[in-house]
């Protein structure tokens, strides 16, 4: 198995800490969300460093324990009205700007491809166009700060496109992982996302990005 380069390692450390910083700024009034994100960061970091998620031979694969808890917490937050109401305390500007972390993430995925740890289809040289979300986030943030709800329809359209882009790459990544459900990229399977520190991408960064999109939909549509 190929090893992760120092460049890839640095990019994913950067992506993770930027995600946590932006999420703190967006959710600092909701302390429970901040503490949950830090707890996941710590648990996944320890498990990833010890190589826990790298064993794909188990049933279910340990990869499931990386993405499962975060996605479950995401669903519970928006399914339970008591927690869902907390979304009104989130800063929408920071939730929008949080998506800029997708720039170093995409650079990191391309670097992982060069390391031989993910297939090309998971990068911007393949079928991953998620870098658009990161590049456009500062402009959408500026639009929100200047126009506010007057730019609601454009922001909703942007949010929809960005959500579809992240769901697309998640589907590609899961289908390329060497599990019983692998559907493609058998020559270069997706083994890189469980390597330390990349495990924070599926376990923490992607769920926080999904959270930002759902929260934006909820807040903007509520003000229709």
Buried (B, 14 or more C-beta within 10 A) or exposed (E): EEEBBEBBBBBBBBBBEBBBEBBBBBBBEBEEBBEBBBEBBEBBBEBBEEEBBBEBEEEEBBBEBBBEBBBEBBEEBBEEEEBBEBBEEBBBBBBBBBBBBBBBBBBBBBBBBBBBBBBBBBBBEBBBBBBBBBBBBBEBBBBBEEEEEEBBEEBBEBBEEBBEBBBBBBEBBBBBBBBEEBEEBEEBBBBBBBBBBBBBBBBBBBBBBBBBBBBBBBBBEEEE
